[in-house]
Amino acid sequence: MNLFAEVLAWFGDPEHWQGSGGVPELLLEHLVYTVQAIALGVLVAVPLGAVIGHTGRGGFLLVGVANGLRAMPELGLLILLVLLTGIGLLPLTVTCSCWPSRRCSPARTRACATSTRPSSTRRAAWACASGRCS
């Protein structure tokens, strides 16, 4: 039985739709967590945005922190790949080729693609430079 059929069978089982731990209860719990996270974000972001917008001070610090936090998914993927494959070129190549940095210019990426680096790195960089990676 494949995974898709198992998921459909699980959702089709009436036992999973009632009682504690049922789908409706878990869905409600998930919605509560989502609303709490959004409310906390609004309570922090709106006053900070108002103060920075009014005074014009501290924007560089807030933008720097926000950009640093945006890198966390890539760092998590890199750590996962290192744990699965070991330290080497593969985790870095996969992470950089799947999520190319917005700060990396096409000319710089082409320079990496034509350098004396290993062929897997050159192929990944060339694919990103030519716009074939998503």
N, C-alpha and C positions, 0 to 999 in steps of 0.2 A: 504494500500500500504506500503510495507516495505521500509526501508531506501535505500537499493541497487537499487530498482526500481525507487525511487525518484531521486537518483543521475543520473541514466541513462536517465531518462526523462529530467532532467535539462540540461545535456550535449547534448541531442538530439534536444533540442529546438533551432531553427535557430536564435532566437532573442538574445541568449546569446553569439553568435559567431560574432557579428558585433557591430559597434558603440563604444562609450566610455563605459568602464566597461565590454567589451566583453572578452571572454577567451583569444584571441591572445594578446590583449593589457595588460591584467593582467599577462599573462605569460611573456611578454617582461619586464614588470615592476619588476616581481620577479627575472628574470635573471639579470637585472641591479643591484638590491639590492645584489644579490649573488656575482656578480663580484666586487662590491664595498667592501663588507665584506672581500673577499679573498685578494683583493689588500691592504686593510688596515692591514690585518694580515701579509701579506708578508712584507710590509713596516716596521712593528714593529719587526717581528721575525727574519728576515734575518740579519739586522745589530746587533741585540742583540746576536744572535747565533755566528756571526763572532767575535764580541768583546770577548764574553765569551770563545769561542773556542781558540782564539789567546792568551788571557791573562790568562785564567784559573781561573779568579776571578768572584765571584758573581753567580756561577752556583747553589749553594745551595739555594740562595734566589729565583732565577727564578724557580727552580724545586719546591720549597715550595709553591710559588704563583700558579703555574700551577696545582699542586695537590690539593690545596685549591679550585680552580675553578672547578676541576673535580667533587667535592662533591655537587655542586649546584643543579643538577637535583634531587638528593636524598633528599636534604633539601626541595626543592619545593614540591616533592611528600609527604614528611612528613607533611608539612604545610597544603597541600590540604586535606590529610586524617584527620588531627586534626580538620580542619574546618568542614568536612563532618560528622565525627563520634564523635567528642569531644575528650578531653584529656583522655588517657587511654593506655592500652597495645596494642590494635588493630593496631593503626597507626604505632607504632614502629615495631611490629611483621611483618606486611605486608612489610614495607620498608626494613627491614633487611633480610627478607626471599626472597624477589624478587631480591635484589641487594646486595649479600653478599660482604663484604669487602675483598679485596685482602690481607689485612694485618692480617686477622683472620685465624689462622692455623686450620687445621682439628681437632687437639687434643683439642684446646681451644673450638671449636664449640661443640665437643662431650662432653666436661666437662659441657658446658651449657645445653646440651640436657639431661644429666643425673642428673642435680642438682634438687633442690627443687623449681624450678620456676613453674609458671602456665603451665598447660598441653599444651596450644596452643604455648607457647614459646618453650617448649621442642620439640614439633613435628616439628616446623619450623627449629630449630637448628639441629635436627637430620636429617631432609631431606637435609639440606645444607651440613652436614658433610658426608653424604653418597653419595653426588653428584647427588641427584635427583632434585635439583632446578636449574633453568637456569637463 
